[in-house]
Amino acid sequence: MGLLINHGMLGEVGGFRPRTFFSIDPHRVTPPAPNPRFFETLPTIWAAAYRFRQGVEQGDEIARWEWLTLFVLHALGVAYLTEPLTPSALAREYPSALQPALETTHPQAGQFRDAQILSVGATTLGGVYPDIIFFPARARSRWQTESYLLPYLEGERLSWARTRDALLADGFEREKCHRHLRRVASDALPLSFGKILDALCDAAFGSAPYGLDQAPRLSPTPAGWPLVREQPQPMELLELYPLRKPNANGGQTYFLVDKFPAPPSWMTTALGPGRPSPASYRMLGPNAIGVETRGRLETLTLGPGDEIVDLASLFLSDYVGRVDYPRDDQRLSLIHPVHKLQGLTDASKVSVCLAPVTSRLLAYFPELLAEDGAGLRAKPAFDGQRVEWDFQLCGREIRWTGRYFEARDLAVASLSLWPPKVDPQWHFYAAHGLGLRDRAGRWRLVDEAGRLGDLHELGAAQDEYVTLLTPPAAAEAASNRPRALSWWWPVQGRDVERGIAWLAKLPDAGSRALADAHLAVDFGTSNTSVAFAAGGITDTLRFSLAPLRLWNGDGANRLGFAPFNWGGSKGYFSTTLLTRRAAGLQSVTPETLAAEHFFAAAIPNLYADGLNRMLAAGSGTNAWDLHDSLKWDQARTSAYRALFLRLLLLYAHGELFFNQRARVTDYTFTFPLAMSKADRDAFHAQNQRSISVIQQLCHGERDFEVAARYRANVDESAAAAAGANLPPSADRLDLFIDVGGGTADIAVRRGTEILVLDSLRLAGRQFFRAAEQNLSPRVKLRRANVFRRHLGLLLAPDDAALAEMDVSDMPGIREHRLSLPTFYLLRVNELKSEAFVQREHAILKRQRDASLPEGQSYRDAYQRFCAQMFFRHLLAYGLVQAAAAAIERNLNQSKLPHGLHLVLGGNAWGLLLFADFERSGAALLTEAETLLNRLKRCAREGLSPEARDCLDDLHLHDVTLLNEGDISRAKTNVPIGALTVSATQSVSRRAAPFAGANLPQVTISDGAVESAPRQVRWFDRWSEADLKRLFEMEPDTDIRQVTIRLPGASQPLDALLTLFTSRGPTDLIPQKKWATINGYLAGGRHYPALTPLALFLTGVLYADPDLKLVTSLPDQPYPMIEAMARKAGLYDDQPPLADEPETRRQTMTYE
């Protein structure tokens, strides 16, 4: 009697063993009662059915309307019949006593075939009984918990009114249901009960419809009855599911809730009459969903693009991070207000509670990342310790309760974003974080599409990192503005996501339309300067786009991330790169450079305190390595040069896009004419690759036509001439000499026509190679200590008093072993212009103080001599080119009434004080006039009368020193000039430099045939094309060898060379050296790329290592300059040579 119908009765009661009887104490037997968890206990099952039959038969209104409701619920698919329990199934699956008990108590003894149960969802509604077919269960307390059944109940009874309203509102379905019930009454019920059902139908639906007699007869058993409402097909069941949305694969993503804890009522409520609830759907495999419908598990096969996701897995059940701040703290103003709950732990504090969701939820539901924060709500739970979060997903409300722990170290960690503004057309965002990984965790950016930013640790200390948002992989990059932060916490060696922080509305770039911008880069050996032309504005680019503090932060500069306080205010910065030693960039190539490498590098002068930060960075894992000479030594510096230029381009694109509302579409990179064609081609090819990378990063542009937008034909000489902004005039020659760190770029112009373009490897690098000798204890140079103190005074920190300081004792030189030129560049670029001028005046005043003891005088200093020769050589070389142009064009006094105008640019002219020259055009005019007069004396011999007249008539009209009033103008004019040249380039077809020396016998060879010797004069053009023309060679013939036949072994190759080696009447080159020099100049290995005069200067006097002069001595990098200095007596082991009186035009007074 205690046996139950299992499975169909909602479970198995334990304690029974098949085919076993127990003795029972009758005093302990409790009266039988219906168990609300199950259908019925035997033998009351048939008794309950019989009692209900009697109620229907005897006119019990409640029973009759429940009876009608049972038929309607079955007809419309809300209720369903389970699989029949046949005698064989009963005997096989249940104790043997059950089947005889059911059979012998059945009202139709001997006709029992099976037991059928009527269910709704997982709850037993009733069963099947002869005559009345359906009867309701007696135990009904569980009905109230069945969401499928609840809409049709009134208390514990089935309600016809509610069923009618819920299921039969549609007239067509109402008519179909009416016909079905009439057919049941006529075909399946006995006559007496059929009449009762007809009467109920009359009351519920009205009179019987026509045509019932023509309908096919119904089966006598309900299992064979057709349903009034068609049951959904598998595809319809999928379409019914509410938590689904299209995905990127062209299919649907189904978010299943069968494992969702504490589900809201809509998850367990049927999706319609006879339809399953969302919680009934469960995953059967990666491509299949199972759903319980009418007691059966329906398998729904998904398409190839479909995806199944467990919704609960997108939320965090573990503890989530919380940070407590004082109520009035403004450090987190950019965190969305939904996270800030007051009084959660302390009435005086605000608790910033992260949302207990994963970034995967945001990737699936990016609409949660809308700027207005719609669909987000948070409130403390009733216990005051947890927070209830409400989210709107696919139009449904989802609630999740988060549990929190206090992340105290997160309160002192920081995160800063660059760029500090957002825009749909900008696609690269970087956030720099500070905080120990194992204590403060790691933030990662999340973009508006829910994409999680990449995370990269910086250095080995694990206290610094960067998270990056880069353009999506799609052909047309979608907007990827940052919208949230994902916080990750290390657990057992791996990072685990512990919450999301939505961001408040970030500053945007504004609605002003974007203009096209042309960017020009003067990538110098020592300094780099950038200019732009956009929206009618042409100007030097100075950086100011400081990062935005998202989470805490002190606003201090950090090497390896965009500065809060930018340097480079002068419009240029040193061409040096810092790289993190721990980053291991030694093995990186330009092809393998990635975005994260930008943050393992820094351009020190772009930080207002870059040098100090570099010196303070320490050693070991926190140390930074410095790389210079990025322009020339391509084999060694190719990757570092690419990294420098890409970092510069990234900052330039950001500055123009957000602060100028311009997008860079065109590029010009200047190059020196002294750069070989192979190096030049490699330089431009690398620049174009870098531009393609930056265009893709910043704008998502994958097919940027860089070749069509890149100007590779603007040399530094033409750019310097155009950037001087000197109005052209046909009444004069303009001689431009722009001296940087690696080359002196020379141009000669008349009117708008460029007559000469040349580039000389004689610049700041050569100056400092001589200057560094003063720091060597092995070489005893005269007054080296005086030079060191003067240089130390110039480079002292801004706040230092004007006191003597030996440069060799300064941090950086002493402790970090920086080269002198690198240290000078980094320090002087940080020095304020006013401080530079003040110190320059003080040094010049001291150099000219006649009252100083001999040991402190700079008058006979080695460095003074070298510096004077350096600047005189530059002026003399330019004057030779200008004079040759005047002779070639026959420009006499009548054609050049205003003579020659010198325009001097480039930062190297800032070193004039060490030559004891004033930094003024008037002072240099005196030097230039002296050199021009000496040139006329040296070059007159052999000239025709017309040529002699042109040379004699040439006079200096004026000297403009670009950095005389504005120290930075000498450098910043070059990229501005490059923009001008790119737009309107006007260069003569014959702008090659002149030979600069008389060569009586020159032969050229194509490798097979040598030409007859010809004379080349100092005012003849020297280039491959000009030599072919002079020697009447075919234009397509290659010149393989140029040979110069030598004069007497102990005489200069030409008297013009003594213009560069004489000091007054004395030739400072020892006579025995001329044979070696002439042999070097005659060899022709560097011809015709270099003019003979250029080779003499750079290969002999200054011995450029790239030219590999065979006479170089191990301890003397400039053998001829050193020989000249020794002959002048500028070593401490010899007396100084008497100097000829100097004439100096006083233009400045020093008090």
Secondary structure as GFF3:
##gff-version 3
##sequence-region A 1 1151
A	DSSP	three_ten_helix	26	28	.	.	.	ID=ss1
A	DSSP	alpha_helix	44	57	.	.	.	ID=ss2
A	DSSP	alpha_helix	61	75	.	.	.	ID=ss3
A	DSSP	beta_strand	80	81	.	.	.	ID=ss4
A	DSSP	alpha_helix	87	93	.	.	.	ID=ss5
A	DSSP	alpha_helix	98	104	.	.	.	ID=ss6
A	DSSP	beta_strand	117	120	.	.	.	ID=ss7
A	DSSP	beta_strand	123	129	.	.	.	ID=ss8
A	DSSP	beta_strand	133	136	.	.	.	ID=ss9
A	DSSP	three_ten_helix	141	145	.	.	.	ID=ss10
A	DSSP	three_ten_helix	150	152	.	.	.	ID=ss11
A	DSSP	beta_strand	153	154	.	.	.	ID=ss12
A	DSSP	beta_strand	157	158	.	.	.	ID=ss13
A	DSSP	alpha_helix	160	167	.	.	.	ID=ss14
A	DSSP	alpha_helix	171	187	.	.	.	ID=ss15
A	DSSP	alpha_helix	191	205	.	.	.	ID=ss16
A	DSSP	three_ten_helix	212	214	.	.	.	ID=ss17
A	DSSP	three_ten_helix	222	224	.	.	.	ID=ss18
A	DSSP	alpha_helix	234	240	.	.	.	ID=ss19
A	DSSP	beta_strand	244	246	.	.	.	ID=ss20
A	DSSP	beta_strand	252	256	.	.	.	ID=ss21
A	DSSP	alpha_helix	265	268	.	.	.	ID=ss22
A	DSSP	three_ten_helix	278	280	.	.	.	ID=ss23
A	DSSP	beta_strand	281	285	.	.	.	ID=ss24
A	DSSP	beta_strand	288	293	.	.	.	ID=ss25
A	DSSP	beta_strand	296	301	.	.	.	ID=ss26
A	DSSP	beta_strand	307	310	.	.	.	ID=ss27
A	DSSP	three_ten_helix	311	314	.	.	.	ID=ss28
A	DSSP	beta_strand	320	326	.	.	.	ID=ss29
A	DSSP	three_ten_helix	337	339	.	.	.	ID=ss30
A	DSSP	beta_strand	340	342	.	.	.	ID=ss31
A	DSSP	beta_strand	349	353	.	.	.	ID=ss32
A	DSSP	alpha_helix	359	364	.	.	.	ID=ss33
A	DSSP	three_ten_helix	366	369	.	.	.	ID=ss34
A	DSSP	beta_strand	376	380	.	.	.	ID=ss35
A	DSSP	beta_strand	387	393	.	.	.	ID=ss36
A	DSSP	beta_strand	396	402	.	.	.	ID=ss37
A	DSSP	beta_strand	404	406	.	.	.	ID=ss38
A	DSSP	three_ten_helix	408	411	.	.	.	ID=ss39
A	DSSP	beta_strand	414	418	.	.	.	ID=ss40
A	DSSP	beta_strand	429	434	.	.	.	ID=ss41
A	DSSP	alpha_helix	437	440	.	.	.	ID=ss42
A	DSSP	beta_strand	442	447	.	.	.	ID=ss43
A	DSSP	beta_strand	454	457	.	.	.	ID=ss44
A	DSSP	beta_strand	464	469	.	.	.	ID=ss45
A	DSSP	beta_strand	482	491	.	.	.	ID=ss46
A	DSSP	beta_strand	494	502	.	.	.	ID=ss47
A	DSSP	beta_strand	515	523	.	.	.	ID=ss48
A	DSSP	beta_strand	527	534	.	.	.	ID=ss49
A	DSSP	beta_strand	537	540	.	.	.	ID=ss50
A	DSSP	beta_strand	548	551	.	.	.	ID=ss51
A	DSSP	beta_strand	572	574	.	.	.	ID=ss52
A	DSSP	beta_strand	577	580	.	.	.	ID=ss53
A	DSSP	three_ten_helix	581	583	.	.	.	ID=ss54
A	DSSP	three_ten_helix	585	587	.	.	.	ID=ss55
A	DSSP	three_ten_helix	595	600	.	.	.	ID=ss56
A	DSSP	beta_strand	601	602	.	.	.	ID=ss57
A	DSSP	three_ten_helix	604	606	.	.	.	ID=ss58
A	DSSP	alpha_helix	610	616	.	.	.	ID=ss59
A	DSSP	three_ten_helix	620	622	.	.	.	ID=ss60
A	DSSP	beta_strand	624	627	.	.	.	ID=ss61
A	DSSP	alpha_helix	634	659	.	.	.	ID=ss62
A	DSSP	beta_strand	662	669	.	.	.	ID=ss63
A	DSSP	alpha_helix	677	699	.	.	.	ID=ss64
A	DSSP	alpha_helix	706	709	.	.	.	ID=ss65
A	DSSP	beta_strand	710	711	.	.	.	ID=ss66
A	DSSP	alpha_helix	716	723	.	.	.	ID=ss67
A	DSSP	beta_strand	733	739	.	.	.	ID=ss68
A	DSSP	beta_strand	744	750	.	.	.	ID=ss69
A	DSSP	beta_strand	753	760	.	.	.	ID=ss70
A	DSSP	alpha_helix	764	771	.	.	.	ID=ss71
A	DSSP	three_ten_helix	772	775	.	.	.	ID=ss72
A	DSSP	alpha_helix	784	795	.	.	.	ID=ss73
A	DSSP	three_ten_helix	807	809	.	.	.	ID=ss74
A	DSSP	alpha_helix	820	830	.	.	.	ID=ss75
A	DSSP	alpha_helix	833	847	.	.	.	ID=ss76
A	DSSP	three_ten_helix	854	856	.	.	.	ID=ss77
A	DSSP	alpha_helix	862	888	.	.	.	ID=ss78
A	DSSP	beta_strand	900	905	.	.	.	ID=ss79
A	DSSP	three_ten_helix	907	915	.	.	.	ID=ss80
A	DSSP	alpha_helix	921	939	.	.	.	ID=ss81
A	DSSP	alpha_helix	945	953	.	.	.	ID=ss82
A	DSSP	beta_strand	956	961	.	.	.	ID=ss83
A	DSSP	alpha_helix	969	983	.	.	.	ID=ss84
A	DSSP	beta_strand	999	1005	.	.	.	ID=ss85
A	DSSP	beta_strand	1014	1016	.	.	.	ID=ss86
A	DSSP	alpha_helix	1024	1030	.	.	.	ID=ss87
A	DSSP	beta_strand	1041	1044	.	.	.	ID=ss88
A	DSSP	three_ten_helix	1055	1059	.	.	.	ID=ss89
A	DSSP	beta_strand	1062	1063	.	.	.	ID=ss90
A	DSSP	beta_strand	1066	1067	.	.	.	ID=ss91
A	DSSP	three_ten_helix	1071	1073	.	.	.	ID=ss92
A	DSSP	alpha_helix	1074	1083	.	.	.	ID=ss93
A	DSSP	alpha_helix	1092	1095	.	.	.	ID=ss94
A	DSSP	pi_helix	1096	1101	.	.	.	ID=ss95
A	DSSP	three_ten_helix	1105	1107	.	.	.	ID=ss96
A	DSSP	alpha_helix	1119	1127	.	.	.	ID=ss97
###
